[in-house]
Amino acid sequence: MEKIEKCSLSSNNSHHNEMQEAMISIPSLLCGSTLVIVAFILSKTCKVMMKKTSSVQAPSANILTEKPLPTKDLSITEWEIPTECSVQDLEYLQSGRYGPTCMAQVVQADLSVPVIVKALRDQTSETEVGEFLEWIKFHIQICRHENLMKMLYCQTEHAPMFLVLEASVPGNLLHFLWEFRKKDIDYQDYPMNFTEKTVYSVARQVASGLEYLTNVQKLIHGDVAARNVVIGDNWRARICGLSTAFDIKRNGSLPSPGTSIIPWKWLAPERMMRLSVTEKSDVWSFGILLYEMMTLGSPPYPDLQPTEVLSNLLGGYRMKRPEHCGGALYDIMKHCWMWDPLDRPSYSGLIKQMDSYVYCAGTNRLSSKKPLDLHEYSLIADVICCTPRQNITDNGVRL
């Protein structure tokens, strides 16, 4: 019995000891695992907090990069007007797409040069300022041909911002043509005769400039007309009015018809119908330019309203041969007005044709029996005619 009791006591004691060990080890395990879990959670939390901290710091660096301090554009800096030059005697011409366009003089020491100034209007947005800078860069890149109006200077590093283009005397071709329609014209002011042979000379230069735009710059002008040609000494002709070409370069396409301000009567039929446009669309307009020169600035399709032009062209209508226009030059016009753009000549082809036909061009001074009425011209051509020059001080613009 004692042995049995001892055995039972010893077994009870061992069982009791095991229970005590278990009671001690289980909390220890629980405590250890809890510490591991807490450590794991803390490590994760630290990592998350570190990420959050880094993500909070990053935008402050981004803010600095999004709004950098103004820096000079090296492609423009070399064109900045020299400090020793001043722009004087400004005369307002018209309102341009970014602000006033003016005649002026760039004066340096005792030398004064006539120029055209295109200024950026006051109170413009950052977007407009950026576009104006692109407009300046466009002139720097594109106007590298003798028959395109060249840029001389610009001012971009402080207000007012503007670009300076070379000017010509007598200047705008359309206004020059109108002067020759006056009965009381003083030919001492215009010693050069404007003849059919002169038309060939001017037209050849315009075709050369357009060929450069097409073949070298891969652009179309988009607004070929007498109003966008300037004349200088010895009938030197240069193309201006590059706003549409600028839009094409920036956007990759022509402006939508709703935003275009190009008069209807100068457009090729495919542009009227909003079809594909190529350089051959400018060739059609080049034919209209020839008509303008031979008629001393008459509006195209003088017997038609702008809304009637397309329907008549669809029926095969073409303008009649102008008075004093030779058959060869009229053939060139009709060639430009072929309905299918592929049937129209290239600029190089036009140059060859004019070189071949110029020998038979008339040399008598061109004239027009019909006086010019600017109001009537505006209605027929659907063009707002330029008003006489006004002094720049009347328009509140200062440079």
C-alpha positions as a printed Julia matrix, in Angstrom:
399×3 Matrix{Float64}:
   0.0     0.0      0.0
   2.8     2.33     0.83
   4.43    1.56    -2.48
   1.22    2.16    -4.27
   0.69    5.41    -2.37
   4.27    6.44    -3.0
   3.84    5.63    -6.63
   0.66    7.62    -6.79
   2.23   10.47    -4.85
   5.29   10.5     -7.09
   3.12   10.41   -10.18
   0.99   13.18    -8.76
   4.08   15.19    -7.99
   5.49   14.72   -11.5
   2.16   15.61   -13.04
   2.0    18.68   -10.85
   5.5    19.68   -11.91
   4.6    19.25   -15.58
   1.56   21.44   -15.1
   3.66   24.09   -13.45
   6.21   24.01   -16.29
   3.43   24.25   -18.85
   1.88   27.17   -17.0
   5.24   28.93   -17.07
   6.24   28.09   -20.69
   2.89   28.97   -22.37
   2.85   32.59   -21.18
   6.49   32.87   -22.15
   5.66   31.67   -25.64
   2.7    33.98   -25.84
   4.77   36.89   -24.65
   7.55   36.14   -27.13
   5.19   35.8    -30.07
   3.46   38.99   -29.06
   6.79   40.81   -29.06
   7.57   39.43   -32.53
   4.22   40.57   -33.86
   4.58   44.0    -32.27
   8.09   44.34   -33.71
   6.81   43.33   -37.13
   3.98   45.87   -36.95
   6.36   48.59   -35.8
   8.78   47.86   -38.65
   5.95   48.02   -41.18
   4.66   51.21   -39.65
   8.1    52.79   -39.81
   8.45   51.84   -43.45
   5.03   53.3    -44.28
   5.88   56.47   -42.36
   9.17   56.77   -44.2
   7.39   56.41   -47.53
   4.84   58.99   -46.53
   7.6    61.32   -45.46
   9.43   60.92   -48.75
   6.18   61.38   -50.69
   5.47   64.57   -48.78
   8.94   65.94   -49.49
   8.84   65.12   -53.22
   6.16   67.65   -54.26
   8.16   70.51   -52.77
  10.95   69.62   -55.17
   8.4    69.3    -58.0
   7.02   72.74   -57.25
  10.46   74.19   -57.81
  10.82   72.42   -61.15
   7.32   73.33   -62.33
   7.9    77.03   -61.75
  11.54   77.7    -62.59
  13.04   81.13   -62.55
  12.85   82.86   -65.95
  15.76   81.94   -68.16
  16.91   83.34   -71.47
  16.03   81.42   -74.6
  19.37   81.05   -76.37
  17.68   80.63   -79.76
  16.17   84.11   -79.33
  18.87   85.93   -77.35
  21.09   86.63   -80.34
  18.15   88.38   -82.02
  17.47   90.77   -79.14
  17.56   94.39   -80.32
  20.9    96.02   -79.38
  20.8    98.5    -76.54
  22.23  101.19   -78.79
  19.2   100.9    -81.13
  15.88  102.61   -80.51
  12.46  102.22   -82.13
  11.0   105.59   -83.08
   8.25  107.27   -85.14
   5.71  104.51   -84.74
   2.61  104.67   -86.95
  -0.26  102.29   -86.34
  -1.19  100.11   -89.33
  -3.61   97.49   -88.05
  -4.35   95.09   -85.23
  -2.52   91.78   -85.58
  -3.23   88.43   -83.97
  -1.16   89.26   -80.86
  -1.34   93.05   -80.84
  -0.72   96.18   -82.95
   1.27   96.18   -86.17
   3.13   99.43   -86.8
   5.45  101.18   -89.21
   8.51  102.53   -87.43
  12.15  103.51   -87.67
  15.03  101.69   -85.99
  17.59  104.36   -85.18
  21.24  103.68   -84.4
  23.57  106.68   -84.2
  22.84  108.64   -87.4
  21.4   105.67   -89.29
  17.61  105.19   -89.55
  16.02  102.11   -91.12
  12.28  101.68   -91.88
  10.79   98.58   -90.22
   7.54   96.83   -89.37
   6.95   96.22   -85.66
   4.59   93.51   -84.42
   3.98   94.0    -80.71
   2.4    91.85   -78.01
  -0.61   93.6    -76.52
  -0.73   94.46   -72.83
  -2.42   92.25   -70.21
  -1.8    88.96   -71.98
  -1.91   85.5    -70.46
   1.07   83.17   -70.06
  -0.32   81.13   -72.94
  -0.31   84.14   -75.26
   3.21   85.07   -74.19
   4.34   81.52   -74.98
   2.65   81.64   -78.38
   4.27   84.98   -79.14
   7.7    83.54   -78.36
   6.92   80.62   -80.68
   5.85   83.19   -83.3
   9.26   84.85   -83.02
  11.08   81.5    -83.28
   9.0    80.69   -86.35
  10.25   83.82   -88.11
  13.82   83.05   -87.12
  13.59   79.54   -88.57
  11.42   80.12   -91.64
  12.33   83.54   -93.02
  15.67   82.61   -94.56
  14.84   83.21   -98.2
  15.34   86.41  -100.16
  11.68   86.43  -101.15
  10.32   86.13   -97.61
  10.08   89.11   -95.28
  13.01   88.8    -92.88
  13.11   89.33   -89.14
  15.69   91.84   -87.92
  15.3    92.03   -84.13
  13.04   91.18   -81.24
  12.56   92.22   -77.62
  11.59   89.46   -75.21
  13.62   89.99   -72.05
  11.38   92.79   -70.78
   8.08   94.41   -71.65
   6.83   95.41   -74.12
   7.63   92.36   -76.23
   7.82   92.78   -80.0
   9.51   91.58   -83.16
  10.96   93.81   -85.87
  10.64   92.93   -89.56
  12.33   94.63   -92.48
  10.12   97.1    -94.33
  10.01   98.07   -97.99
   9.23  101.17  -100.01
   6.72  101.52  -101.6
   5.49   98.61   -99.43
   2.28   96.6    -99.58
   1.66   95.38  -103.13
  -2.13   95.75  -103.03
  -1.96   99.35  -101.81
   0.7   100.02  -104.43
  -1.59   98.68  -107.18
  -4.4   100.91  -105.96
  -2.17  103.98  -106.22
  -1.75  103.37  -109.95
  -5.53  103.51  -110.42
  -5.65  107.18  -109.43
  -6.05  109.68  -112.25
  -4.05  112.35  -110.44
  -1.15  110.07  -109.51
   2.21  111.82  -109.32
   4.52  109.52  -111.23
   7.51  111.27  -109.72
   6.62  109.44  -106.51
   6.46  106.17  -108.45
   9.19  106.37  -111.08
   8.98  102.66  -111.79
   6.55  101.58  -114.52
   4.17   98.8   -113.55
   3.73   96.74  -116.7
   2.87   93.2   -117.65
   6.58   92.5   -117.7
   6.71   93.75  -114.12
   3.95   91.29  -113.24
   6.14   88.46  -114.53
   9.06   89.66  -112.41
   7.05   89.99  -109.2
   5.19   86.72  -109.78
   8.41   84.81  -110.4
   9.83   86.0   -107.07
   6.65   85.06  -105.22
   6.73   81.61  -106.83
  10.36   81.23  -105.73
   9.48   82.09  -102.13
   6.54   79.68  -102.14
   8.72   76.94  -103.6
  11.13   77.43  -100.68
   8.29   77.21   -98.16
   7.01   74.02   -99.79
  10.21   72.14  -100.57
  12.54   73.26   -97.78
  10.24   74.11   -94.87
   7.51   71.59   -95.81
   4.8    74.2    -95.31
   2.07   75.85   -97.32
   1.52   79.59   -97.04
  -2.26   79.31   -96.9
  -3.05   82.97   -97.74
  -1.41   83.87  -101.05
  -2.69   87.29  -102.16
  -1.47   90.74  -103.18
  -2.16   92.0    -99.64
   0.51   89.57   -98.39
   3.31   90.69  -100.72
   5.55   93.71  -100.2
   7.49   95.56  -102.88
  10.87   97.23  -102.58
  13.41   98.85  -104.85
  13.81   97.39  -108.34
  10.59   95.39  -107.85
  12.07   93.18  -105.2
   9.14   91.11  -103.89
   8.87   89.43  -100.51
   6.08   87.33   -99.06
   4.56   88.21   -95.7
   1.33   87.23   -93.9
   2.62   83.92   -92.51
   0.0    83.47   -89.78
  -1.66   80.5    -91.47
   1.7    78.83   -92.14
   2.53   79.32   -88.44
  -0.73   77.65   -87.41
   0.0    74.73   -89.73
   3.48   74.3    -88.26
   2.17   74.42   -84.66
  -0.95   72.3    -85.09
  -0.06   70.13   -88.07
  -3.15   71.24   -90.0
  -5.0    74.26   -91.32
  -7.17   76.27   -88.94
 -10.8    75.16   -88.91
 -13.01   77.04   -91.38
 -14.89   78.61   -88.49
 -11.73   80.29   -87.17
 -10.13   81.11   -90.53
 -10.17   84.74   -91.63
  -8.92   84.09   -95.18
 -11.33   85.65   -97.7
 -13.41   83.1    -99.59
 -12.57   84.36  -103.09
  -8.88   83.53  -102.75
  -9.47   79.91  -101.7
  -9.09   76.88  -103.95
 -12.28   74.81  -104.38
 -10.98   71.96  -102.19
 -10.53   74.39   -99.32
 -14.05   75.72   -99.81
 -15.31   72.15   -99.62
 -13.02   71.31   -96.67
 -11.21   68.56   -98.57
  -7.49   67.69   -98.5
  -5.24   70.72   -98.84
  -1.75   70.71  -100.37
   0.67   73.23  -101.85
  -1.44   73.02  -105.03
  -4.14   74.91  -103.12
  -1.69   77.8   -102.89
  -1.05   77.47  -106.63
  -4.76   78.23  -107.24
  -4.4    81.36  -105.07
  -1.25   82.27  -107.0
  -3.42   82.47  -110.13
  -5.71   84.89  -108.24
  -2.63   86.98  -107.38
  -1.75   87.21  -111.1
  -5.29   88.47  -111.76
  -4.96   91.08  -108.99
  -1.73   92.43  -110.45
  -3.02   92.63  -114.02
  -6.18   94.48  -112.89
  -4.32   96.85  -110.52
  -5.92   95.41  -107.43
  -9.45   94.6   -108.55
 -11.33   92.07  -106.4
 -11.55   88.52  -107.79
 -14.81   87.39  -109.37
 -16.12   90.98  -109.55
 -19.52   89.84  -110.88
 -20.09   87.25  -108.12
 -20.9    87.39  -104.45
 -18.6    85.28  -102.25
 -21.38   82.75  -101.66
 -21.82   82.28  -105.42
 -18.21   81.45  -106.25
 -18.12   77.71  -105.48
 -21.31   76.82  -107.35
 -20.05   78.69  -110.42
 -16.65   77.03  -110.25
 -18.37   73.65  -110.08
 -20.11   74.59  -113.33
 -16.78   75.34  -115.03
 -16.75   79.12  -114.6
 -13.38   80.88  -114.64
 -12.59   84.59  -114.63
 -12.23   86.27  -118.01
  -8.9    87.44  -119.31
  -8.13   90.86  -117.82
  -7.63   93.89  -120.04
  -4.01   94.31  -121.21
  -3.25   90.69  -120.21
  -1.4    88.68  -122.82
  -2.57   85.23  -123.85
   0.49   83.52  -122.38
  -0.04   84.98  -118.9
  -3.74   84.17  -119.02
  -2.84   80.57  -119.91
  -0.74   80.43  -116.74
  -3.73   81.71  -114.73
  -6.03   79.06  -116.2
  -3.4    76.4   -115.55
  -3.39   77.44  -111.88
  -7.2    77.19  -111.84
  -7.45   73.57  -112.96
 -10.12   71.81  -110.91
  -7.99   68.78  -110.06
  -5.05   69.91  -107.88
  -2.81   67.32  -109.55
  -3.34   69.09  -112.89
  -2.03   72.38  -111.56
   1.63   73.29  -112.12
   4.34   73.09  -109.48
   6.21   76.23  -108.47
   9.26   75.15  -110.4
   6.99   74.6   -113.41
   5.5    78.06  -112.98
   8.97   79.61  -112.84
   9.96   77.85  -116.07
   6.75   78.99  -117.77
   7.27   82.6   -116.76
  10.91   82.51  -117.85
   9.76   81.18  -121.23
   6.91   83.67  -121.77
   8.39   86.89  -120.35
   9.88   87.83  -123.73
   6.37   88.46  -125.1
   5.12   90.42  -122.05
   3.79   93.93  -122.58
   5.89   96.92  -121.52
   3.19   99.62  -121.43
   2.18  101.08  -118.07
  -0.91   99.29  -116.8
  -3.98  101.38  -116.11
  -7.59  100.99  -115.07
 -10.55  103.05  -116.25
 -12.65  102.2   -113.21
 -11.88  104.2   -110.04
 -11.48  102.25  -106.84
 -14.18  102.46  -104.19
 -12.85  100.89  -100.98
 -16.35  100.28   -99.6
 -17.39   98.52  -102.8
 -14.15   96.54  -102.8
 -14.81   95.36   -99.24
 -18.28   94.14  -100.2
 -17.23   92.35  -103.38
 -14.01   90.83  -102.0
 -15.41   90.22   -98.5
 -12.27   91.84   -97.09
 -11.99   94.56   -94.47
  -9.85   97.2    -96.14
  -7.06   98.83   -94.19
  -7.78  102.34   -93.01
  -5.27  105.17   -93.59
  -2.35  105.2    -91.2
  -2.93  106.73   -87.82
  -0.33  108.02   -85.44
   0.59  105.4    -82.89
  -0.26  107.75   -80.02
  -3.91  107.57   -81.08
  -3.94  103.86   -80.31
  -2.43  103.88   -76.84
   0.58  101.73   -77.76
   4.05  102.46   -76.52
   7.31  100.66   -77.17
